Amino acid sequence: MNLAAPTPLIHPSRELRDTCAVVGAGTSRLGRVPGVSSLDLLVEAIRNALDDAGLKASDVDGVLCRGPDESYSHHQLVAERLGINASFSTTLTNGGASQIMSVALAVMAIRFGLAKTIVCGFGRDTWSRTHANEEARVRNETRPASLLPREFGPEYGYFGATAAHGLGATRHMHLYGTTRDHFAEIALAFREHALRNPAAQMKKPLTFEDYHAARLIVAPFGMFDCSLRSDAAGAVIVTSADRAKDLKQPPVLIKGFGTHNNTRGWFNNDNMVVTAARQSGEAAYRMAGLGPADVDTAQIYDCFTYMVLTQLEDYGFCKKGEGGPFVASGALRLGGALPCNTSGGQLSESHAEGMLQIVEGVRQMRRTYPAERQVKNAEIALVSGHGGNQVCHSTLILGRA
Amino acid sequence: MTETRPKPKPRPAPESLPYWEAAREHRLTLPRCKSCQNFWFPPSRTCPHCLSADLAFENVSGRGKIYSFVTFHRVYHPAFEAEVPYVVALVELEEGPRLLTNILGVSHEEVHCEMAVEVVFDDVDETTSIPKFRPRL
């Protein structure tokens, strides 16, 4: 079903460019962390981000986070654990686009004086939740039963995000000749990056043969096309660029951001092959005064291999339909034309719904990694967030001060 | 599995009831706007094309083509254990809207995008019939 005309691009104000910086970044333990709630994982990541920034919890006057789907006013629980009152705080609920949106909201709040220093973070206990018992393992579902579809899906045996994104992958393969070999290269590149990251959940090399020998989950996706089930959290500390100058870490400037939701629906128009990364990215580029050619490293929301491929097209790193040949060129590898998901991504590092991509973008901009993990001479990082009912998107552009 | 679990039946939202009542009579219907004449899916009480609340469920052709599809190899629900691998397709009807469905009467290896299909009704019990599709000759 086609609904109305294409959405026009928006022109966000450039006044916000470089007004704020990320001054701290942290993660929790990643992977299988049984017996620890998502809230405690998030607090662990925030504590590490504060240490990284050389700040105390009492220096923070804002909390922006997302909670588990069944949570209520999750930010209040987070601030309570931190032992602080918060001038500006709320819980965002826009799926995997929430994490970048929280950074965007922090910039706006700080720029207009509603808070001085805001912590943004997200934690999840998805490995524990999907391995609690045999039924949970079979369902492989993170949402509580009360939030799952009741019709137009389950009666056909249609369950889960793998199938939803797989429909997009099949359509893209049909239209553009994209193949599973292209998807394999994405999985292999990110696994190779994860092997350089001691904190990554996946520790074993992945070969082309392994990829094709793995069991199919929901074709065209096999096991290695799917992101990890993880217990994982990440957090960043945002403050004004002025205040950032006096802090412990080299500040990483927030140069631009954008969001867009294709809320007309994943099944409608051409939304499953041209994602909201297009409008979201264009807004971020315009705010930053930059374009795809300026980006040195991309940290792309990789819930499934295919979603990386289509977002690379939608962000303008290659033309629509040419994502397959683009990734096959080796562009995504460290040392390639556009090193992507350099910590291993959600396919191989850990899955915290885009939060770890923000952390990795910040770390790449600091250039403090050992040479084998560092994108050489990196000045600009693009980070993406995607999710919800496959339709929400957000983009963050970071740069060195 | 030690017991056979029944497949989930649709639990209709109030605005979807006319769709399922028609399906029980082996009629495929879609909400259609009396103001702008457009069809849409899934059912809602206002037209997503023009926001009119003046609508009726109308019989549609039941013909369409496969826009996209996936093949389930993993069992997410015990009731589908005997079915894997099975296809879930998004069928674009001639009237425009796209419906999730199963494709019957063809092996999963033969299903492809743009395949012409037509509706058939799967009577799961005395109260519920589920629209599914098969290749159109």
Chai-1 contact restraints between the chains, C-beta under 6 A:
chainA,res_idxA,chainB,res_idxB,connection_type,confidence,min_distance_angstrom,max_distance_angstrom,comment,restraint_id
A,M1,B,G96,contact,1.0,0.0,6.0,A-B,restraint_1
A,M1,B,P97,contact,1.0,0.0,6.0,A-B,restraint_2
A,M1,B,R98,contact,1.0,0.0,6.0,A-B,restraint_3
A,R150,B,R11,contact,1.0,0.0,6.0,A-B,restraint_4
A,E151,B,P10,contact,1.0,0.0,6.0,A-B,restraint_5
A,E151,B,P12,contact,1.0,0.0,6.0,A-B,restraint_6
A,E151,B,S16,contact,1.0,0.0,6.0,A-B,restraint_7
A,F152,B,P42,contact,1.0,0.0,6.0,A-B,restraint_8
A,F152,B,L100,contact,1.0,0.0,6.0,A-B,restraint_9
A,P154,B,P8,contact,1.0,0.0,6.0,A-B,restraint_10
A,E155,B,P8,contact,1.0,0.0,6.0,A-B,restraint_11
A,E155,B,P10,contact,1.0,0.0,6.0,A-B,restraint_12
A,E155,B,I130,contact,1.0,0.0,6.0,A-B,restraint_13
A,Y156,B,V88,contact,1.0,0.0,6.0,A-B,restraint_14
A,Y156,B,L100,contact,1.0,0.0,6.0,A-B,restraint_15
A,Y156,B,N102,contact,1.0,0.0,6.0,A-B,restraint_16
A,G157,B,F80,contact,1.0,0.0,6.0,A-B,restraint_17
A,Y158,B,V88,contact,1.0,0.0,6.0,A-B,restraint_18
A,Y158,B,L100,contact,1.0,0.0,6.0,A-B,restraint_19
A,F159,B,Y76,contact,1.0,0.0,6.0,A-B,restraint_20
A,A163,B,V70,contact,1.0,0.0,6.0,A-B,restraint_21
A,G166,B,V70,contact,1.0,0.0,6.0,A-B,restraint_22
A,L167,B,S68,contact,1.0,0.0,6.0,A-B,restraint_23
A,L167,B,V70,contact,1.0,0.0,6.0,A-B,restraint_24
A,L167,B,L90,contact,1.0,0.0,6.0,A-B,restraint_25
A,T170,B,S68,contact,1.0,0.0,6.0,A-B,restraint_26
A,T170,B,F69,contact,1.0,0.0,6.0,A-B,restraint_27
A,R171,B,S68,contact,1.0,0.0,6.0,A-B,restraint_28
A,H174,B,C113,contact,1.0,0.0,6.0,A-B,restraint_29
A,L216,B,H73,contact,1.0,0.0,6.0,A-B,restraint_30
A,I217,B,R74,contact,1.0,0.0,6.0,A-B,restraint_31
A,V218,B,V70,contact,1.0,0.0,6.0,A-B,restraint_32
A,V218,B,F72,contact,1.0,0.0,6.0,A-B,restraint_33
A,A219,B,T71,contact,1.0,0.0,6.0,A-B,restraint_34
A,F267,B,L90,contact,1.0,0.0,6.0,A-B,restraint_35
A,F267,B,R98,contact,1.0,0.0,6.0,A-B,restraint_36
